[in-house]
Amino acid sequence: MKKTDINTAKQFIKHRSPFYLYIILLALIFSGCDDHNVEKTENLGKTVAEIDGYTITDREVDLVLFKNSEAADTPVARKQALEKIIDDALFYQKGIELGLDKNEQYRNEIIKKTLEIKAFKRQRMRSYVVRNQISQIRVTEEDVRAYFNANQQKLQSEYHLAKLRFANVRQARAFLKELEKGVSFTELANRVTGNQTSDGVPSWDLGFLKWINLNQAYFEAVADLKVGEVSQPVTRKGFSSIYLFKLLDKKLNPEISFDSLKKLIDGRLKMKKMQAIHENFPKTLRDSAKIVYKQ
């Protein structure tokens, strides 16, 4: 671990919980090591001290400095860190000599930390696999053109929308039931928003919006609505709120061209493929694996 890496890491750890940091530190010890040969010191760094065959590496010194965010990475600090490790190692060797490594509490603590490392490796590898799959996403200009041609009228439309936010689906459906009973949308919307306005315009009135102004989930909810219709409850990934939209008006804007949208379409198509990876790739892996549940 380079000096610049340690300094960067120190800035990073100031904003992380102690438990998260401990897992990172443990995992770093095993980073770059083969699962079946973690004791090979050449994988754990350069040996800087040895006590009766027990080796201490420079990467272990790095970790001590990494953990102490206030310590400077200087020769003096590294020497102090090494001496602390040597002291701990001497106690460790004495404990082994006394047979304390057979202590049940000690063994349980080691098992717990080993399982935490195992979980950390699983989670980190998952992120690397997903990143690898995402890096292989390709969208051609033909893909972008095909999407534009298939959705041209929707993409060139401007939508005058009303938007209402609810805490849960139950509240949104209750609103829809009131509409079915004949209560006016305006009356209900004002009730939901507390009659809030901005320059005399109700807070739920978004005005005319183009495709580029709409989140994909919102666009899919309103693109097929007829003027006067209200959408079904809409959720947005990463948000807990539920939304309803009403299409108040719609107009075509032929000045919205393919060239003005192609970069955005490219981005949306890539995002859709990314979402597909997150949603479908786990099933793909399961289908190709032999999973045996044991009691």
C-alpha positions as CSV (number, residue, x, y, z in Angstrom):
1,M,0.0,0.0,0.0
2,K,1.6,3.3,-1.1
3,K,1.9,6.4,1.1
4,T,-0.7,8.2,-1.1
5,D,-3.1,5.3,-0.8
6,I,-2.9,5.4,3.0
7,N,-3.5,9.2,3.1
8,T,-6.5,8.8,0.8
9,A,-7.8,5.9,2.9
10,K,-7.5,8.0,6.0
11,Q,-9.8,10.6,4.5
12,F,-12.2,7.8,3.5
13,I,-12.5,6.2,6.9
14,K,-13.4,9.4,8.7
15,H,-16.9,9.0,7.4
16,R,-17.3,5.2,8.0
17,S,-18.6,3.3,11.0
18,P,-16.1,1.3,13.1
19,F,-17.7,-2.0,12.1
20,Y,-17.5,-1.2,8.4
21,L,-13.9,-0.2,8.9
22,Y,-13.0,-3.4,10.8
23,I,-14.4,-5.5,8.0
24,I,-12.4,-3.5,5.4
25,L,-9.2,-3.9,7.4
26,L,-9.7,-7.6,7.8
27,A,-10.5,-8.0,4.1
28,L,-7.4,-6.1,3.1
29,I,-5.3,-8.6,5.0
30,F,-6.5,-11.2,2.6
31,S,-6.6,-9.1,-0.5
32,G,-4.6,-10.5,-3.3
33,C,-4.3,-13.9,-1.6
34,D,-5.3,-17.2,-2.9
35,D,-8.1,-18.7,-0.8
36,H,-6.2,-21.9,-0.1
37,N,-2.8,-20.2,0.5
38,V,-3.5,-17.2,2.7
39,E,-0.5,-17.9,4.9
40,K,2.0,-17.4,2.1
41,T,3.8,-14.3,3.2
42,E,4.7,-13.4,-0.4
43,N,1.0,-12.7,-0.9
44,L,0.7,-10.7,2.3
45,G,3.6,-8.3,1.6
46,K,7.3,-8.0,2.2
47,T,8.6,-9.4,5.5
48,V,9.8,-6.7,7.8
49,A,10.3,-8.7,11.0
50,E,10.4,-12.3,12.1
51,I,9.9,-13.8,15.6
52,D,10.7,-17.4,15.9
53,G,9.3,-18.2,12.5
54,Y,6.3,-15.8,12.9
55,T,6.5,-13.2,10.1
56,I,5.3,-9.6,10.0
57,T,4.9,-7.8,6.7
58,D,4.9,-4.3,5.5
59,R,1.2,-4.6,4.7
60,E,0.4,-5.3,8.3
61,V,2.3,-2.0,9.2
62,D,0.2,-0.3,6.5
63,L,-3.0,-1.5,8.1
64,V,-2.0,-0.2,11.5
65,L,-1.4,3.2,10.0
66,F,-4.6,2.9,7.9
67,K,-6.6,2.3,11.1
68,N,-5.1,5.2,12.9
69,S,-6.4,8.1,10.9
70,E,-4.4,10.6,12.9
71,A,-1.0,9.0,12.5
72,A,1.3,10.4,9.8
73,D,3.0,7.9,7.4
74,T,6.6,8.6,8.5
75,P,9.5,6.3,9.3
76,V,9.0,7.0,13.0
77,A,5.3,6.2,12.8
78,R,6.0,3.0,10.8
79,K,8.6,2.0,13.4
80,Q,6.1,2.5,16.2
81,A,3.5,0.6,14.4
82,L,5.9,-2.3,13.8
83,E,6.9,-2.4,17.4
84,K,3.2,-2.6,18.4
85,I,2.7,-5.5,16.1
86,I,5.7,-7.3,17.5
87,D,4.4,-6.9,21.0
88,D,1.0,-8.3,19.9
89,A,2.7,-11.2,18.1
90,L,4.7,-12.0,21.3
91,F,1.5,-12.2,23.3
92,Y,-0.1,-14.3,20.5
93,Q,2.8,-16.8,20.6
94,K,2.6,-17.0,24.4
95,G,-1.1,-17.7,24.1
96,I,-0.5,-20.5,21.7
97,E,2.1,-21.9,24.0
98,L,-0.4,-21.9,26.9
99,G,-3.0,-23.5,24.7
100,L,-5.3,-20.5,24.9
101,D,-6.1,-20.8,21.2
102,K,-8.4,-23.7,22.3
103,N,-10.4,-21.3,24.5
104,E,-14.1,-21.6,23.4
105,Q,-14.7,-17.8,23.5
106,Y,-11.5,-17.2,21.4
107,R,-12.5,-19.8,18.9
108,N,-16.0,-18.4,18.6
109,E,-14.6,-14.9,18.0
110,I,-12.3,-16.2,15.3
111,I,-15.2,-18.1,13.6
112,K,-17.3,-14.9,13.7
113,K,-14.6,-12.8,12.1
114,T,-13.9,-15.5,9.5
115,L,-17.5,-15.6,8.5
116,E,-17.5,-11.8,8.3
117,I,-14.6,-12.0,5.9
118,K,-16.4,-14.6,3.9
119,A,-19.5,-12.4,3.7
120,F,-17.4,-9.4,2.7
121,K,-15.7,-11.3,-0.1
122,R,-19.1,-12.5,-1.4
123,Q,-20.5,-9.0,-1.4
124,R,-17.5,-7.4,-3.0
125,M,-17.2,-10.0,-5.7
126,R,-20.8,-9.5,-6.5
127,S,-20.2,-5.8,-7.1
128,Y,-17.2,-6.7,-9.3
129,V,-19.2,-9.2,-11.4
130,V,-22.0,-6.7,-11.9
131,R,-19.4,-4.0,-12.9
132,N,-17.9,-6.5,-15.4
133,Q,-21.4,-7.2,-16.9
134,I,-22.2,-3.5,-17.1
135,S,-18.8,-2.8,-18.9
136,Q,-20.0,-5.1,-21.7
137,I,-23.2,-3.2,-22.4
138,R,-23.3,-1.8,-25.9
139,V,-25.9,0.4,-27.5
140,T,-25.5,1.1,-31.3
141,E,-26.8,4.1,-33.2
142,E,-29.2,1.6,-34.9
143,D,-30.6,0.7,-31.5
144,V,-31.1,4.4,-30.7
145,R,-32.7,5.1,-34.1
146,A,-35.0,2.1,-33.7
147,Y,-36.1,3.3,-30.3
148,F,-36.8,6.8,-31.6
149,N,-38.8,5.5,-34.6
150,A,-40.9,3.2,-32.4
151,N,-41.7,5.9,-29.9
152,Q,-41.4,9.1,-32.0
153,Q,-44.8,10.5,-31.3
154,K,-44.4,10.0,-27.5
155,L,-40.8,11.4,-27.6
156,Q,-41.9,14.5,-29.5
157,S,-44.9,15.2,-27.2
158,E,-45.1,17.6,-24.4
159,Y,-47.1,16.5,-21.4
160,H,-49.1,18.8,-19.1
161,L,-49.1,16.8,-15.9
162,A,-50.5,16.9,-12.4
163,K,-48.4,14.9,-9.9
164,L,-49.4,13.8,-6.4
165,R,-47.2,12.1,-3.8
166,F,-48.5,9.6,-1.3
167,A,-46.9,7.8,1.6
168,N,-48.1,4.4,0.4
169,V,-50.1,2.5,-2.2
170,R,-53.1,2.3,0.1
171,Q,-53.5,6.1,0.2
172,A,-53.0,6.4,-3.6
173,R,-55.8,3.8,-4.2
174,A,-58.1,5.5,-1.8
175,F,-57.6,8.7,-3.9
176,L,-58.5,6.8,-7.0
177,K,-61.7,5.4,-5.4
178,E,-62.7,8.9,-4.5
179,L,-62.3,9.9,-8.2
180,E,-64.5,6.9,-9.2
181,K,-67.2,8.2,-6.8
182,G,-67.3,11.5,-8.8
183,V,-65.2,13.7,-6.5
184,S,-63.3,16.2,-8.7
185,F,-59.5,15.7,-9.2
186,T,-58.9,19.4,-8.4
187,E,-60.7,19.1,-5.0
188,L,-58.9,15.9,-4.1
189,A,-55.5,17.2,-5.2
190,N,-55.9,20.4,-3.2
191,R,-56.8,18.4,-0.2
192,V,-53.7,16.2,-0.6
193,T,-51.4,19.1,-1.1
194,G,-53.0,21.4,1.5
195,N,-54.0,23.9,-1.2
196,Q,-50.4,24.9,-1.7
197,T,-49.7,27.2,-4.6
198,S,-46.8,29.0,-6.4
199,D,-47.6,32.2,-8.2
200,G,-51.3,31.2,-8.1
201,V,-50.6,27.7,-9.7
202,P,-51.4,24.6,-7.6
203,S,-48.3,22.8,-6.4
204,W,-49.4,19.6,-8.1
205,D,-49.5,21.3,-11.5
206,L,-46.1,20.6,-13.2
207,G,-46.9,22.4,-16.4
208,F,-45.8,21.0,-19.7
209,L,-42.9,18.6,-19.6
210,K,-40.9,16.9,-22.3
211,W,-39.6,13.4,-22.3
212,I,-36.1,14.6,-21.3
213,N,-37.7,16.1,-18.2
214,L,-39.3,12.9,-17.0
215,N,-37.8,10.0,-15.1
216,Q,-38.2,6.8,-17.2
217,A,-40.7,5.3,-14.7
218,Y,-42.8,8.5,-14.8
219,F,-42.6,8.6,-18.6
220,E,-43.8,5.0,-18.9
221,A,-46.7,5.8,-16.6
222,V,-48.0,8.8,-18.6
223,A,-47.0,8.2,-22.2
224,D,-50.0,6.2,-23.0
225,L,-52.5,8.2,-21.0
226,K,-55.3,10.0,-22.8
227,V,-56.0,13.6,-21.8
228,G,-58.0,13.6,-18.5
229,E,-56.9,10.2,-17.4
230,V,-55.1,9.4,-14.2
231,S,-52.3,6.9,-13.9
232,Q,-52.1,3.9,-11.7
233,P,-49.8,4.2,-8.6
234,V,-46.3,4.7,-9.7
235,T,-43.1,3.7,-7.9
236,R,-39.6,4.9,-8.5
237,K,-36.6,2.7,-7.7
238,G,-34.9,3.9,-4.7
239,F,-37.8,6.0,-3.4
240,S,-40.5,5.0,-0.9
241,S,-43.2,7.4,-2.0
242,I,-46.0,6.5,-4.4
243,Y,-47.1,8.9,-7.1
244,L,-50.2,9.5,-9.2
245,F,-50.2,11.5,-12.5
246,K,-53.0,13.1,-14.4
247,L,-52.5,14.1,-18.0
248,L,-54.1,17.5,-18.2
249,D,-53.1,18.2,-21.8
250,K,-50.7,17.0,-24.5
251,K,-49.2,18.7,-27.6
252,L,-46.8,17.6,-30.3
253,N,-43.5,19.5,-30.7
254,P,-42.0,18.5,-34.1
255,E,-38.9,20.6,-33.3
256,I,-37.8,17.8,-30.9
257,S,-35.6,15.9,-33.3
258,F,-33.7,12.6,-33.3
259,D,-30.4,14.5,-33.2
260,S,-31.5,16.4,-30.1
261,L,-32.5,13.2,-28.3
262,K,-30.0,10.6,-29.4
263,K,-27.5,11.0,-26.6
264,L,-30.3,10.9,-24.0
265,I,-31.9,7.8,-25.7
266,D,-28.5,6.1,-25.7
267,G,-28.2,6.8,-21.9
268,R,-31.7,5.6,-21.2
269,L,-31.2,2.4,-23.2
270,K,-27.9,1.7,-21.3
271,M,-29.7,2.3,-18.0
272,K,-32.4,-0.1,-19.0
273,K,-29.8,-2.8,-19.7
274,M,-28.1,-2.1,-16.4
275,Q,-31.4,-2.5,-14.6
276,A,-31.9,-5.8,-16.5
277,I,-28.6,-7.0,-15.2
278,H,-29.4,-6.2,-11.6
279,E,-32.9,-7.9,-11.9
280,N,-32.2,-10.8,-14.2
281,F,-28.6,-11.9,-13.8
282,P,-29.1,-13.5,-10.4
283,K,-31.7,-15.8,-12.0
284,T,-29.3,-16.6,-14.9
285,L,-26.7,-17.6,-12.4
286,R,-29.1,-19.7,-10.4
287,D,-30.4,-21.5,-13.5
288,S,-26.8,-22.6,-14.3
289,A,-25.8,-23.6,-10.8
290,K,-26.5,-26.8,-8.8
291,I,-27.9,-25.6,-5.5
292,V,-28.5,-28.1,-2.7
293,Y,-30.4,-27.1,0.4
294,K,-29.5,-29.1,3.5
295,Q,-31.3,-29.2,6.8
